[in-house]
Amino acid sequence: MEMTNAVGWPQRTKSYIDEVKAEMRRVSWPSWKQVRATTGVVIAAVFLFAAYFAVVDTVVNSVINKIINFAIH
């Protein structure tokens, strides 16, 4: 390891943190109303996908069980 790398890391770390702070000041944050609305959409989508996959799982399980039972008998 070079000596410059070992000595320079505190300055590089401070520079990185300063850049992150500057970038965070430029971020446009959503309003509380937007956060609630998008959270509601995400929760609804999760439940819809869960219901869809539950139905698909039940159908596939039924088909596989019928194939297995047909092969056994």
C-alpha positions in Angstrom: 0.0 0.0 0.0 1.3 3.4 -0.9 1.8 6.0 1.8 -0.3 8.6 -0.2 -3.3 6.3 -0.2 -3.1 5.7 3.6 -2.6 9.4 4.3 -5.2 10.7 1.8 -8.2 8.7 2.8 -9.5 11.2 5.4 -9.5 13.9 2.8 -11.2 11.7 0.2 -13.8 10.6 2.7 -14.6 14.3 3.6 -14.7 15.2 0.0 -17.1 12.3 -0.7 -19.4 13.4 2.2 -19.4 17.0 1.0 -20.4 15.9 -2.5 -23.2 13.7 -1.1 -24.5 16.6 0.9 -24.4 18.9 -2.1 -26.2 16.3 -4.2 -28.9 15.8 -1.5 -29.7 19.6 -1.6 -30.5 19.2 -5.3 -32.9 16.3 -4.8 -36.5 17.2 -5.4 -38.4 15.4 -2.7 -42.0 14.3 -3.2 -44.8 15.9 -1.1 -46.4 13.9 1.7 -49.5 13.6 -0.4 -47.5 12.0 -3.3 -45.8 9.6 -0.8 -49.1 8.5 0.5 -50.6 8.0 -3.0 -47.7 6.0 -4.3 -47.5 4.0 -1.2 -51.2 3.1 -1.6 -50.5 2.1 -5.2 -47.6 -0.1 -4.2 -49.6 -1.8 -1.4 -52.5 -2.4 -3.8 -50.2 -3.8 -6.5 -48.6 -6.2 -3.9 -52.0 -7.6 -2.9 -53.1 -7.9 -6.6 -49.9 -9.8 -7.5 -50.3 -12.0 -4.4 -53.8 -12.9 -5.4 -52.8 -13.6 -9.0 -49.9 -15.8 -7.9 -52.1 -17.6 -5.4 -54.6 -18.4 -8.2 -51.8 -19.5 -10.6 -50.2 -21.6 -7.8 -53.5 -23.4 -7.1 -54.2 -24.1 -10.8 -50.6 -25.4 -11.4 -50.7 -27.5 -8.3 -54.0 -29.0 -9.3 -52.7 -29.8 -12.8 -49.6 -31.4 -11.4 -51.5 -33.4 -8.9 -53.8 -34.7 -11.7 -50.8 -35.7 -13.8 -49.2 -37.5 -10.9 -52.4 -39.3 -10.0 -52.9 -40.3 -13.6 -49.3 -41.6 -13.8 -49.7 -43.6 -10.6 -53.0 -45.3 -11.5 
